[in-house]
Amino acid sequence: MGTIVLYPPPLMGHFISMVELGKSIIKHYPSYTITVLSLTNSFNTGSITSYVRHISATIPAITFHHLPLIPLPEHEILPSMLGSVVANLIGRSVNNVANALQSISPTAIIADVFCTSAMASAANLNIPVYFFIVSGACSVVEFLYFPTLDQKYPVSFKDMNALVYEPGLPPIPSSEMQDTIQDRNSEAYRGYLELSRRMLKSAGIIVNTFDSMEPKPIKAIRDGLCVPDQPTPPLYCVGPLIAEGSDVSHECLKWLDGQPKESVVYLCFGSEREFSSDQLKEIAKGLELSGHRFLWVIRSPSAEKNDDLNLLLPNGFLERTKDRGFVLNTWVPQVQVLNHESVGGYVTHCGWNSVLEATCAGVPMIGWPLIADQKLNKIMMVEEMKLALPMDQSEDRKVTAAEVEKRVRQLMDSEEGKVVREMAKARKVDAARALSEGGSSRVELKRLVESIGHNSILK
């Protein structure tokens, strides 16, 4: 039938989600092959190299086209500037992408929302472009409705102190809109606006979600409420797409084996942000005061480059909690952790991949957003999905020990926690049903593949 090109950015969460989409396509439609455009980079964005090696060795229908290396100056490569570094790399790779598309001549290209610069090259070659959103349908609403928001609210969100209304979403405090679009005079705001307009020109929008996860935003998009003055591209909800758990043996899994069922709170905040030493100490104090078992994965502040947990945490904390806590600052197999029967709750940064992994495992959450779409995700998780309790933060995004203690106790001991727990278990069943034969996501995947086939005939 042809080749579908996938174009993800070199960010682990985005990269894996897109490859999982490719795996889903070839599993159900093996007449297609998948080629992934891989941006070779001189900075570390997670263990993409080992992941690529694993996929290449196990799934021959997925190949990787490595784009030429574009070196970046060392002073530009800072963790706090990762988004702009990746955007710079993608922008400088436009010609390389054009050459790759020319040589591959694919049936269609599926581009991550970061990689919309490929649209011009694809248009020159008459290749249809589909957008892939690694976030939820709530983020798609925000993308599509953003030109309307731009006209509706003539002042910057940071100056509004008001509620922002968008179709299918609960009212969003202006301060909770994404940091990158808080200032309407910024380059990031203008880039987001341009991205929104490009999305309207795509052949379709593919989202890593499923119908019963986000019914209201999905309906708002399909009813055309997010784009009041022109047609909305077709929406394909094909999730949850998450990587399978590996069969590695890890020390934290052995520790979990010795804990009672649903007794452990798991804390992990992704790979792109670090907490200050003061914030780490507040979390530690809160966990100790809660009295509950915990598995805590931390990243030491890069300024300190300190692997000694005793120096990062309150004096004596590790010794005092050794019988009910396990703290480590290395990678853990998160899918296996969340699916372990001892895990009864998850304190998360609200990254969408992590939300889906917890949902598929039936684990209730406490939402502590840090960057990007995570603030919107938290609002949806708490107010609409009922899958999480909120971690209240101060204006400078700090969380006190008292708040950590309160929320952990609430999740594990209270009626509110019980409600969230029951909802999480129900949504686990829904996620499995969506991916089963005749399920909503399988139906959506069929629609997507049929659209790609139809557009290839029109080329």
Secondary structure, DSSP 8 states (H G I E B T S, - for coil): -EEEEEE--S-HHHHHHHHHHHHHHHHH-TTEEEEEEEE--SS--SSHHHHHHHHHHH-TTEEEEEE------GGG--GGGHHHHHHHHHHTTHHHHHHHHHHH--SEEEEEGGGTTHHHHHHHTT--EEEEESS-HHHHHHHHHHHHHHHH--S-GGGT-SEE--TTS--EEGGGS-GGGS-TTSHHHHHHHHHHHHHTTSSEEEES--TTTSHHHHHHHHTTTT-TTS----EEE-------------HHHHHHHTS-TT-EEEEE--SS----HHHHHHHHHHHHHH--EEEEE----TTT----HHHHS-TTHHHHTTTTEEEE-S---HHHHHTSTTEEEEEE---HHHHHHHHHHT--EEE---STTHHHHHHIIIIIS--EEE----TTS---HHHHHHHHHHHHHSHHHHHHHHHHHHHHHHHHHHHSTT-HHHHHHHHHHHHHHHHHHH-
